[in-house]
Every structure is written in structure tokens, then in C-alpha cells.
Amino acid sequence: MAALLLAAAVVVGRVALEGLDEKTLAVLLAFAGGAVLASLADTLMPEVFEHGQPYNAFATAAGFFLSFVLAT
């Protein structure tokens, strides 16, 4: 259900923000990225580091690096 809502939000956002200039869109994307990081830091990471293996920090850093590489 969450995946369907997210897909619908992406489509609606794409249509609604189609005419914005690049600077405004960059600010909105930065805000959205920060919201994702805050959500991960608040909900997922504490549980992973409490119950996870010793390589969790490396895997987290590698995931952020990969997402940065794919975005550029």
C-alpha cells in the first residue's frame, strides 16, 4: 500500500512541479533528501546498530556513497 501511495505522490509531484526553475527544484529536492535521511536516522539506524553486525557502519557509508555516485 505504501508503495502505491509513494508512486502516486511521485506522479503528482512531477506534474505539479514541472514548470519550476532549476534552483527552486534543487531546494525542494534537497529538503526531500534531508527528510529521507532524518527518517532513516530516527527509525532505522538505531535498531540496525543495536541488533546488527559489525559491518553496519561500512554498509551505511557505502550506501550513501553509491547513492551520491548514481545521482551525479
N, C-alpha and C positions, 0 to 999 in steps of 0.2 A: 504494500500500500504506500509506504514511504517513497519507494522508487517511482511510482506513478505520479505522486504529488510533486516530487522533485523534477521529473521530466516535464510536467505541465508548467511548473514555475520557470523552467529554462525557456520554454517556447514563449510564454507570455512576456518574460523579461526581454527576450531577443526582439520581439515585435515592438514592445513599448519603448525600448531604448535604441532603436535602430538609427534615429536621426541625430544622436548626440555626438558632439565633437570628441576627439581622442582624449583630451585632458580630463574632461568630465567622466568619461567612461573609465579611464585609468584610476581615478579616485574611487569610483564605485567598485571596481574590481579589487582594489587594494583593501577596501573595507570588507568586502566579502571574503577575501583571503584571510584577513585578520580574524574574522568571525569563525572561520573553519579552524584556524589554529587555536583560538581561545576555547572552542568546543572540545577539541582533542585534548588540550592541556587540562581542562576541567574534568572531563568524564573518562576518557580512555587511558591516558598515560598513567595516572596514579595506580589504577588496577593492574596495568601491564607490568609496571615496575615492582609492584607488591608480589605478584604471583608469577612473574615471568622468569626467563633465563638471563644469564649474564650478558648476552649479546643484544639485549633490547635497545640499549643506547646507541649502539652501532647501527642497528637496523633502522631506528628512527632517523638518525642523521643521514643515512644512505637514502631513505625515502624522500626526505626533504630535498636532498641534492638532486635526486633523479627528477623530482617534480620541477625543480628550477631549470634543469637542463632541457627537459621536454617543453617547457614554456618559452624558452628563448629560441 
